[in-house]
Structure formats: C-alpha cells, structure tokens
Amino acid sequence: VAACAGAALPATCAPALAAAQAYAETTLAPQVRQSLEQLRALAPKAELVLVGYPHLFDDAGVPGLLSPEAAALFNAGTDALNTVLAAQLLDRRSTYVDVVDEFAGHGVGSSDPWIIFERGPFDLHPNATGYRDGYLAAITADVDLHPGGGQPCRGRR
C-alpha cells in the first residue's frame, strides 16, 4: 500500500504491484498447490474450498491515501492474484469461491466499508460484516454444505 499511497499515482505503484504479481506466480502458487496436495492426501474424499480475496479499496480511492488510479491498479492486482489462486485447484472436488461481487461497494474508502483500515494490526482484513455478508455468503452460495443431501460434514466420525 505504501508504494501506491498519495493523492496522485506515484511512479512506485505499478512496479510494486508487478513485483507482487511475480511473487504470486513464482512463489505463492507452488506453496498453495503444495498445501492443497497435502490436504488432499490427508482427506482424499473432502471437498477443498479455496476462497479468493475481495477488492480492498473503493473504486473512487481513499481521499488523502490512495488515488482512484492506484485503487484501480490494486483491485486489478487482486483479480490477477485470484486467478493465480483459482488455477491451483487440484480436481473437481475442489471449489474456488470468488468474493469480489459480495464485497463490491464495501472496500476501504466506501461509505460502508467491510475492510478494516485503522492503521493497526487488523488492517486490510474484513470486519464482522465482511466475514458474514461477504465470505460466509459467498461460501454458502458456492459450496454444497450438505453433500448427498444429508447432514453437513463435521469431519471424521
């Protein structure tokens, strides 16, 4: 965020986001794939759910912190990261859940933000409403929580 902060778009923003994208493709992607493979080995019949990231910033930017151009670059970077994450799914018993639509209009700088930005340790994470109306809503819409029409899976019995 610091590389993109300012009322105008700093020259440091695009290179910083390009470096983050390269990291996602070369380092993060193999780590996510390895984690999913380990989970599949431990739970071969489980449905694995991988949840993406929301757009963190309102399209209008954040007055005094992030210009609309920087917010657009950041959100495009989130879309690229989500594409990298979704590509790591192993099989048809794996589901990628996109949360961008659920969080639309609720980024930092919006009139009803679901993303915390208070310059503290929980910054850029959802608040309670974001978890409930964003993540939970997307997961329950996209994932069959009652496989086979029975009771929800509660792990090993």
N, C-alpha and C positions, 0 to 999 in steps of 0.2 A: 504494500500500500504506500509506503514511504516514497518509493521510486515514482509513483504516479500522483502524489499529493500536490495540490496547488490549485489556484483559481484558473490557471491556464494549463494546458497539457505540457508537462515537462518532457524534454528530449530523452530522459532516462526511462520513461514509462514503457515504450514499445520494446526496447532491448531487455528490460527486466521481465516482461511478460513472455517474450520469446525464450529467454533462459528457463523460465518456469515451465513452459511447454516442453522444451527439450528434456528437462529433468523428468517430467511426467512420462514422456515416451521412452526414455532410456533407462531410468532407474525405478520410478514408481510402478510402471506397468509390469515389469517382471516380478516385483515384490508382491503386487496384488495377485498376479497369476499364481505365484508360488503359495501364497496364503490360501487361495481358493482350492488349489490342488491338495493341500494338506487337510483342509476341511472336508473335501470330497472323500479322501482316503479314510478319515475318521468317521464320516457319516455318509456312506455311499448312497443311501436312499433319501437323504434330506434334500429339500429344495433350498438352494442357496440364494440369498437375496442380497444384492449389492445396490446400495442407494447412492444416487448422484448428489451433486451439490446444487443449491439454488443460486440464482444471481444475487450477489451480496449487496449490490448498490442499485438504487433507483436510477432509471434511465436519465433523469434530469441532473444526476450527480448529487453531490453533497455540498451545499454552499459553504465556502471557506475551506473545504478539504479536498474535494475531488470534482473536476470539471465534468460536464456531460460527455466529452470525448474520452476522458480517462475512464469513466464509468462504463462506457460502451466497450472500450478495449478490455476492461476487467471482465465484463459479462461475456464477451466473446471468448476470452480465455477460459472461463468456466465451462462454456459449451464445448470447447476443444478438450478440456480435461475430462468432462463427462463422456465424450466419445471414446477417449482412451480407456476409461474405466469400463464402459459397456463392452468394449472389444475383448476384455479379459475373461468373460464368462465362458465356462467350460462346456456346457451341454444344455439340453432342453429342460433339465431340472434346475436350471439357474435362471434367475429373473433379475433384470436390471430395472430399477424404479427411478424414473426421472421426476424430479420435484420442482423443476423450473416453473411450470404452469401454476402449481399450488402456491408458490411464493410470489408470483407476479403481483406487482404493486405494493410489496411489503419489504423491499430492500432498505438498507440504510439510506436516509435522505427522504424516504416517502413519508406521507402523513400518518401511516400506520405500520411502522417497521416491526418486522418479526425477527430481525437480526440485531443483536446487541452491538452497540458501538459506544462505549463509555470510557474508552482509553484505559481499560482494565483487563484482567486475565481472561475474561469470558468473551472478549470482543470477537466479532465475526462468527459467532455461534448463535443459533436460534434461541429466542426466548420461549417461554412455556407455550404461547400461542403458536409459534412457529413449529414446535415439536408436535403439537396436537393437530392443528389445522393444515400444516404443511407436510411434515414427514409422515405422521400417522395416517392422515387422509390419503396420501399417495400410496402408501404401502397397502392399506386395506382395500384400496381400489384396484391395485395391480396384482396382488398376491392372493391365491386361494388359501385362506387360513383354515379351511375345513376340507382337507383333501379327502376325496372319496365320499363326501357328504356327511362324514362322521364328526366326531369331536375334534376341536383344534389340537394340533400336535403340541405336546408338552414335553418332548424329549423322550429319553429312554424310559421304559417301564420295567 
